[in-house]
Amino acid sequence: MTVTCRLLTVACCFIGTATLAAEPTRTFKCEGPFGREATHARLASKYGAANIATEYDGEADAEVTILFPNDPERRLKIQWKDQKARQNPQYFTIEGRSSWSVAGVAIGTSLIELQRLNGGPFKLNYFEGDYGGAITDWLKGRLDAPVSGGCVLGAFVGIDERLPESKALDEEVTPDRSLLSSGMRLRAAKPVVTQMIVSFSK
């Protein structure tokens, strides 16, 4: 994803955060229709052919399955290990206005709440480039362990770069261009979760 696209995603997330917080979330579990043996055909059978579509994803450079393509709050993107047969999920992506939650984490979850759910601080990329805001290490926190169904959670957090607090983050960045979620200046910038990527551990 380009930097411009990432920033647009973050902006949309901040605009919709208050609305998302008022809406009930849907708990995502990597089992049943979303288990290791999931297929496009089985999802279509369970949720209805009208509620499933395929599209080209430029970021993944692959055809992906979109569940509930016309319902932003239930939208879910699935990338397959076997793209030809559209089976065996590689990644489930939750973003935009989607209200799915994983281990208590949802789009719009604050950095402070995310650290509470993890049981401690975690490490993330500095806000630059395609992977800015990506959480790179849960530092052996609770979110480091597989969640229901044996999958693992990855996430991006974003900040509103128009806020003056975002300009002070240079003071907390490490030599490897990382930040710690416990940093006071990072917390002052009020990051929120903008994207979740769920995958099965090897």
C-alpha positions in Angstrom: 0.0 0.0 0.0 1.3 3.4 -0.8 1.9 6.1 1.8 -1.0 8.1 0.4 -3.4 5.2 0.6 -2.3 4.4 4.1 -2.9 8.0 5.2 -6.3 8.1 3.6 -7.2 4.9 5.5 -6.1 6.4 8.7 -8.1 9.6 8.1 -11.3 7.6 7.3 -10.7 5.6 10.5 -10.5 8.7 12.7 -13.7 10.2 11.1 -15.6 7.0 11.8 -14.1 6.1 15.2 -16.9 7.6 17.3 -19.5 5.8 15.2 -17.7 2.4 15.4 -17.4 2.7 19.1 -21.2 3.0 19.4 -21.8 -0.1 17.2 -21.7 -3.7 18.5 -18.7 -5.6 17.2 -18.8 -9.1 15.7 -16.3 -11.6 17.2 -14.0 -13.1 14.6 -12.8 -16.7 15.3 -10.5 -18.8 13.1 -12.8 -21.8 13.2 -15.9 -23.0 11.5 -16.3 -21.1 8.2 -13.1 -19.2 8.9 -11.0 -22.2 9.9 -7.9 -23.6 8.2 -10.0 -25.6 5.8 -12.1 -22.6 4.7 -12.9 -22.2 1.0 -14.6 -19.6 -1.2 -17.2 -22.1 -2.1 -18.0 -22.9 1.6 -18.3 -19.3 2.5 -20.7 -18.8 -0.5 -22.8 -21.7 0.7 -23.0 -20.4 4.3 -23.5 -16.7 3.7 -25.1 -16.8 0.2 -23.7 -16.2 -3.2 -25.0 -12.6 -3.2 -22.8 -11.8 -0.1 -19.5 -12.9 -1.6 -17.3 -11.6 -4.4 -13.8 -11.7 -5.8 -11.6 -8.8 -6.8 -8.0 -8.0 -7.6 -6.1 -6.7 -4.7 -3.2 -4.5 -5.8 -1.4 -4.6 -2.5 -1.4 -8.4 -2.4 -1.1 -8.7 -6.2 -3.7 -11.5 -6.1 -7.4 -12.2 -6.5 -9.0 -12.2 -3.1 -12.4 -13.1 -1.7 -14.6 -10.3 -0.2 -17.3 -11.4 2.2 -20.2 -8.9 2.4 -18.8 -6.6 -0.3 -21.8 -4.2 0.0 -21.9 -4.0 3.8 -18.9 -2.0 5.1 -19.6 -3.1 8.7 -19.4 -6.8 7.9 -16.8 -6.6 5.1 -14.0 -9.1 5.4 -11.1 -9.8 2.9 -9.6 -13.2 2.5 -6.4 -14.0 0.6 -5.9 -17.7 -0.2 -2.8 -19.8 -0.1 -4.3 -21.8 -3.0 -5.5 -18.9 -5.2 -6.6 -21.1 -8.1 -8.9 -23.2 -6.0 -9.6 -20.3 -3.6 -9.0 -22.4 -0.5 -6.8 -22.5 2.6 -6.8 -18.9 4.0 -3.5 -17.1 4.2 -4.8 -13.8 5.6 -8.1 -12.3 6.8 -8.0 -8.5 6.6 -10.3 -6.3 8.7 -10.2 -2.6 7.9 -12.3 0.5 7.0 -15.6 0.5 8.8 -15.7 -3.2 9.5 -16.9 -4.0 13.0 -15.3 -7.5 13.4 -13.2 -7.8 16.5 -10.4 -10.2 17.3 -9.4 -10.9 20.9 -11.2 -7.7 22.0 -9.4 -5.6 19.3 -11.4 -3.7 16.7 -11.0 -0.9 14.2 -10.8 2.2 16.3 -9.3 0.6 19.4 -7.0 3.1 21.1 -3.3 2.5 21.7 -3.9 2.6 25.4 -6.7 0.0 25.3 -4.6 -2.2 22.9 -1.7 -2.2 25.5 -4.2 -3.1 28.2 -5.5 -6.1 26.2 -1.9 -7.1 25.5 -1.0 -6.9 29.2 2.0 -4.7 28.5 3.8 -2.5 25.9 4.5 -3.6 22.4 6.7 -2.4 19.5 5.6 -0.8 16.3 7.1 0.8 13.2 7.6 4.6 13.1 4.9 6.3 11.0 6.6 6.3 7.6 6.6 4.2 4.4 4.2 1.5 3.5 4.5 -0.3 6.9 4.3 2.8 9.1 2.3 2.0 12.3 2.6 -1.8 11.9 3.0 -3.6 15.1 6.1 -5.7 14.8 6.4 -7.3 18.3 3.9 -7.9 21.0 6.9 -8.4 23.3 5.5 -11.7 24.8 2.2 -10.1 25.7 -1.2 -11.8 25.6 -1.8 -10.9 22.0 1.4 -12.7 21.0 -0.3 -16.0 21.7 -2.6 -17.6 19.1 -6.3 -16.7 19.5 -9.3 -18.9 19.1 -8.8 -21.4 16.3 -5.0 -21.1 16.4 -4.5 -17.9 14.4 -2.4 -14.9 15.3 -3.2 -11.2 15.2 -1.3 -8.5 13.4 -2.3 -4.9 13.3 -1.6 -1.4 12.1 -2.2 1.7 14.2 -2.5 5.2 12.8 -2.3 8.8 14.0 -3.8 12.0 12.7 -0.7 13.7 11.3 -2.4 17.0 11.4 -2.2 17.1 15.2 0.8 18.9 16.7 1.5 15.9 19.0 2.5 13.8 16.0 5.4 16.1 15.3 7.1 15.3 18.6 7.4 11.5 17.9 10.9 11.9 16.5 12.1 12.3 20.1 10.9 8.7 20.9 12.0 6.8 17.8 14.7 4.2 18.2 17.7 3.7 15.9 15.8 0.9 14.1 12.9 3.4 13.4 10.6 1.8 16.0 8.4 3.1 18.8 7.2 1.6 22.1 3.5 1.8 22.8 4.4 3.1 26.3 6.0 6.3 25.0 4.3 9.4 26.4 4.6 11.4 23.2 3.2 8.5 21.2 0.2 8.2 23.6 -0.3 11.9 23.3 -0.8 11.5 19.5 -3.8 9.2 20.3 -3.1 6.3 17.8 -6.0 3.9 17.0 -6.1 0.6 15.2 -6.7 1.1 11.5 -6.2 -2.4 10.1 -6.1 -6.0 11.5 -4.5 -8.9 9.6 -5.3 -12.4 11.0 -3.3 -15.4 9.9 -2.7 -19.0 11.0 0.5 -19.6 12.9 2.8 -22.1 11.2 
